Amino acid sequence: MLFIHDTEVALQGMAALVNTRTGAGEGRDHLSAHAAAQWKEDDDTLRSEAELDAFATRWRWSGRRERTAVELEQVRALRPRLAELWGQDVPATAALVNTLLAQAQAVPQLVTHDEWGWHLHATPADAPFATRMAVEGAMAMVDVVRAGETSRLRRCAVPDCQGLFVDLSRNRSKRFCSTTCGNRVAAAAYRERRADGRGAASGS
């Protein structure tokens, strides 16, 4: 494991939250190949309180939830700020992390709940949901910066995809934000090989 468990979960959850803006990432892997191909850059999978509930359940968020339109808009507004953490140099990343922590008046505390064991929270459980999301992402980024691993915050290699991901592989080999994107590239390469083969056969 590259980082401690709660840091890895926070990093992956942060990428997943940003990816809800464009329907990118692993959130679309459950779709058929045809349906996934129809998704466009303006697809947003966080448009309702119910979709935010599903996201919170998937990523096992604890603490208070309002389940209101205001809470939904606060979380949606957080996504571009978190997206700024991808592709920045280290000083810029550190500055944004410090800003997120300062704005939330974060005070780290050791807590334990469910089966997570002892770990850090830096906001009370009744803080606004978007604030807790911002601080958890920022705290995870503290570990990334301290470890010198900001290069693991990557963008999908598919040109028309805006998906973000965290490369936690040992050999830094991950290239795509989702299985769907990986399959798209593999299918395109297969079609190209077949077309080249037919062209060679017809020219002989």
Contacts in CASP RR format, 6 or more apart in sequence:
PFRMAT RR
TARGET T0000
AUTHOR 0000-0000-0000
METHOD contacts of the structure
MODEL  1
MLFIHDTEVALQGMAALVNTRTGAGEGRDHLSAHAAAQWKEDDDTLRSEA
ELDAFATRWRWSGRRERTAVELEQVRALRPRLAELWGQDVPATAALVNTL
LAQAQAVPQLVTHDEWGWHLHATPADAPFATRMAVEGAMAMVDVVRAGET
SRLRRCAVPDCQGLFVDLSRNRSKRFCSTTCGNRVAAAAYRERRADGRGA
ASGS
1 8 0 8 1.000
2 8 0 8 1.000
2 147 0 8 1.000
2 149 0 8 1.000
2 152 0 8 1.000
2 168 0 8 1.000
3 11 0 8 1.000
3 140 0 8 1.000
3 143 0 8 1.000
3 144 0 8 1.000
3 147 0 8 1.000
3 149 0 8 1.000
3 168 0 8 1.000
4 119 0 8 1.000
4 143 0 8 1.000
5 116 0 8 1.000
6 116 0 8 1.000
6 119 0 8 1.000
6 120 0 8 1.000
6 140 0 8 1.000
7 139 0 8 1.000
7 140 0 8 1.000
7 143 0 8 1.000
7 144 0 8 1.000
8 166 0 8 1.000
8 168 0 8 1.000
9 59 0 8 1.000
9 60 0 8 1.000
10 136 0 8 1.000
10 137 0 8 1.000
10 139 0 8 1.000
10 140 0 8 1.000
11 137 0 8 1.000
11 140 0 8 1.000
11 141 0 8 1.000
11 144 0 8 1.000
11 153 0 8 1.000
11 166 0 8 1.000
11 168 0 8 1.000
12 166 0 8 1.000
12 168 0 8 1.000
13 59 0 8 1.000
14 82 0 8 1.000
14 85 0 8 1.000
14 133 0 8 1.000
14 136 0 8 1.000
14 137 0 8 1.000
14 140 0 8 1.000
15 25 0 8 1.000
15 153 0 8 1.000
15 163 0 8 1.000
15 164 0 8 1.000
15 165 0 8 1.000
15 166 0 8 1.000
15 177 0 8 1.000
16 25 0 8 1.000
16 26 0 8 1.000
16 27 0 8 1.000
16 55 0 8 1.000
16 58 0 8 1.000
16 59 0 8 1.000
17 46 0 8 1.000
17 55 0 8 1.000
17 75 0 8 1.000
17 78 0 8 1.000
17 79 0 8 1.000
17 82 0 8 1.000
17 133 0 8 1.000
18 79 0 8 1.000
18 82 0 8 1.000
18 83 0 8 1.000
18 86 0 8 1.000
18 163 0 8 1.000
18 164 0 8 1.000
19 25 0 8 1.000
19 26 0 8 1.000
19 27 0 8 1.000
19 163 0 8 1.000
19 164 0 8 1.000
19 177 0 8 1.000
20 44 0 8 1.000
20 45 0 8 1.000
20 46 0 8 1.000
20 51 0 8 1.000
20 55 0 8 1.000
20 79 0 8 1.000
21 44 0 8 1.000
21 46 0 8 1.000
21 79 0 8 1.000
21 80 0 8 1.000
21 83 0 8 1.000
21 162 0 8 1.000
22 41 0 8 1.000
22 42 0 8 1.000
22 43 0 8 1.000
22 44 0 8 1.000
22 161 0 8 1.000
22 162 0 8 1.000
22 163 0 8 1.000
23 39 0 8 1.000
23 43 0 8 1.000
23 44 0 8 1.000
23 45 0 8 1.000
24 156 0 8 1.000
24 161 0 8 1.000
24 162 0 8 1.000
24 163 0 8 1.000
24 164 0 8 1.000
24 177 0 8 1.000
24 178 0 8 1.000
24 181 0 8 1.000
25 156 0 8 1.000
25 161 0 8 1.000
25 163 0 8 1.000
25 164 0 8 1.000
25 165 0 8 1.000
25 177 0 8 1.000
25 178 0 8 1.000
25 180 0 8 1.000
25 181 0 8 1.000
26 177 0 8 1.000
26 178 0 8 1.000
26 179 0 8 1.000
27 45 0 8 1.000
27 178 0 8 1.000
28 36 0 8 1.000
28 39 0 8 1.000
28 45 0 8 1.000
28 178 0 8 1.000
28 180 0 8 1.000
29 36 0 8 1.000
29 178 0 8 1.000
29 179 0 8 1.000
29 180 0 8 1.000
31 39 0 8 1.000
31 180 0 8 1.000
33 180 0 8 1.000
33 183 0 8 1.000
36 180 0 8 1.000
36 184 0 8 1.000
37 184 0 8 1.000
41 160 0 8 1.000
41 162 0 8 1.000
45 51 0 8 1.000
46 52 0 8 1.000
46 55 0 8 1.000
46 72 0 8 1.000
46 75 0 8 1.000
46 76 0 8 1.000
46 79 0 8 1.000
48 72 0 8 1.000
49 67 0 8 1.000
49 68 0 8 1.000
49 69 0 8 1.000
49 71 0 8 1.000
49 72 0 8 1.000
52 67 0 8 1.000
52 71 0 8 1.000
52 72 0 8 1.000
52 75 0 8 1.000
53 65 0 8 1.000
53 67 0 8 1.000
56 65 0 8 1.000
56 129 0 8 1.000
60 114 0 8 1.000
61 129 0 8 1.000
61 132 0 8 1.000
61 133 0 8 1.000
62 113 0 8 1.000
62 114 0 8 1.000
62 125 0 8 1.000
63 125 0 8 1.000
63 126 0 8 1.000
63 132 0 8 1.000
64 125 0 8 1.000
64 126 0 8 1.000
64 127 0 8 1.000
64 129 0 8 1.000
65 71 0 8 1.000
65 129 0 8 1.000
66 128 0 8 1.000
66 129 0 8 1.000
71 128 0 8 1.000
71 129 0 8 1.000
71 130 0 8 1.000
74 128 0 8 1.000
74 129 0 8 1.000
74 130 0 8 1.000
75 129 0 8 1.000
75 130 0 8 1.000
75 133 0 8 1.000
77 130 0 8 1.000
78 130 0 8 1.000
78 133 0 8 1.000
78 134 0 8 1.000
81 96 0 8 1.000
81 100 0 8 1.000
81 134 0 8 1.000
82 134 0 8 1.000
82 137 0 8 1.000
83 164 0 8 1.000
84 96 0 8 1.000
85 93 0 8 1.000
85 96 0 8 1.000
85 97 0 8 1.000
85 141 0 8 1.000
85 153 0 8 1.000
86 153 0 8 1.000
86 154 0 8 1.000
86 155 0 8 1.000
86 164 0 8 1.000
87 150 0 8 1.000
87 153 0 8 1.000
87 155 0 8 1.000
88 96 0 8 1.000
88 150 0 8 1.000
90 145 0 8 1.000
90 148 0 8 1.000
90 150 0 8 1.000
93 141 0 8 1.000
93 145 0 8 1.000
93 150 0 8 1.000
94 145 0 8 1.000
97 138 0 8 1.000
97 141 0 8 1.000
97 142 0 8 1.000
97 145 0 8 1.000
100 134 0 8 1.000
100 135 0 8 1.000
100 137 0 8 1.000
100 138 0 8 1.000
101 122 0 8 1.000
101 135 0 8 1.000
101 138 0 8 1.000
101 139 0 8 1.000
103 134 0 8 1.000
104 122 0 8 1.000
104 123 0 8 1.000
104 127 0 8 1.000
104 131 0 8 1.000
104 134 0 8 1.000
104 135 0 8 1.000
104 138 0 8 1.000
106 122 0 8 1.000
106 123 0 8 1.000
106 135 0 8 1.000
106 138 0 8 1.000
106 139 0 8 1.000
107 122 0 8 1.000
107 123 0 8 1.000
108 120 0 8 1.000
108 121 0 8 1.000
108 122 0 8 1.000
108 139 0 8 1.000
109 120 0 8 1.000
109 121 0 8 1.000
109 122 0 8 1.000
110 118 0 8 1.000
110 119 0 8 1.000
110 120 0 8 1.000
111 118 0 8 1.000
111 119 0 8 1.000
111 120 0 8 1.000
111 121 0 8 1.000
112 118 0 8 1.000
112 119 0 8 1.000
120 139 0 8 1.000
121 132 0 8 1.000
121 136 0 8 1.000
122 135 0 8 1.000
122 136 0 8 1.000
122 138 0 8 1.000
122 139 0 8 1.000
123 131 0 8 1.000
123 132 0 8 1.000
123 135 0 8 1.000
127 135 0 8 1.000
144 150 0 8 1.000
144 152 0 8 1.000
144 153 0 8 1.000
151 172 0 8 1.000
152 166 0 8 1.000
152 167 0 8 1.000
152 168 0 8 1.000
152 172 0 8 1.000
153 164 0 8 1.000
153 166 0 8 1.000
153 167 0 8 1.000
154 164 0 8 1.000
154 165 0 8 1.000
154 166 0 8 1.000
154 167 0 8 1.000
154 174 0 8 1.000
154 175 0 8 1.000
155 162 0 8 1.000
155 163 0 8 1.000
155 164 0 8 1.000
155 165 0 8 1.000
155 177 0 8 1.000
156 162 0 8 1.000
156 163 0 8 1.000
156 164 0 8 1.000
156 165 0 8 1.000
156 175 0 8 1.000
156 176 0 8 1.000
156 177 0 8 1.000
156 178 0 8 1.000
156 181 0 8 1.000
157 175 0 8 1.000
157 176 0 8 1.000
157 181 0 8 1.000
157 185 0 8 1.000
158 176 0 8 1.000
158 177 0 8 1.000
158 181 0 8 1.000
158 182 0 8 1.000
158 184 0 8 1.000
158 185 0 8 1.000
161 176 0 8 1.000
161 177 0 8 1.000
161 181 0 8 1.000
163 177 0 8 1.000
163 178 0 8 1.000
163 181 0 8 1.000
164 177 0 8 1.000
165 174 0 8 1.000
165 176 0 8 1.000
165 177 0 8 1.000
165 178 0 8 1.000
167 173 0 8 1.000
167 174 0 8 1.000
168 174 0 8 1.000
175 182 0 8 1.000
176 182 0 8 1.000
176 185 0 8 1.000
END
